[in-house]
Amino acid sequence: VTGFNALTTVLSLTVEGETVNLTGFRSLAAAQGVKLASSKAANKNWTGSFKALALVDELQAERIDFRSFSLPKLAKVTGNATFRSSQSAPLAMKGLVEVGGSLTLHEDSAFSDLFHEGPAALEKVGGAMDLAIGGGWLQGYKGLKTVGGVLSIRGVTQNIEAFANLTRTGGLSLSGLAVDVSGFDKLTTVGGPLHVRM
């Protein structure tokens, strides 16, 4: 897709396909809804980016490999952001500062040594935050201070060394952990249950 380069806003945008090369939409800065969906497993089958997209009300990404496809300017999702069966989703969130609703991130990885580095820019998630890593290490999320709902983390087979500046969450659930949990050193308030299952 190389066209639509003068378009700056759109009500909703859906891009679906097995293999997509997106170099158009160069001026698109805001959308109420964006859905990106691949019909096959995430493996660099999507390339390109939404170069200017900074504000989205609802974001859905399914089976997208963010090693080859990017959202470099994305700063705020006012509603929910969902990444399902995707690869390297934190790369899509490098500049993301706030998610007003819930954040769901389910990595698709067959590799137990996967290194998951959460985006440093993210400061607030207004709703729940659900991370299913699919193996490996979990680090990062250094800027995240509050999660309004339950923070749920599962599938980490190595260490969790993350959330160094998180001060408040509506609940915390850590499950399926194989080794150690560190971090959370500034967490002062858990508004609901705290559950740790190794």
Salt bridges, closest charged atoms under 4 A:
ASP65 OD2 - ARG67 NH2 2.59
GLU107 OE2 - HIS116 ND1 3.41
ASP130 OD2 - HIS106 NE2 3.01
ASP130 OD1 - ARG154 NH1 2.47
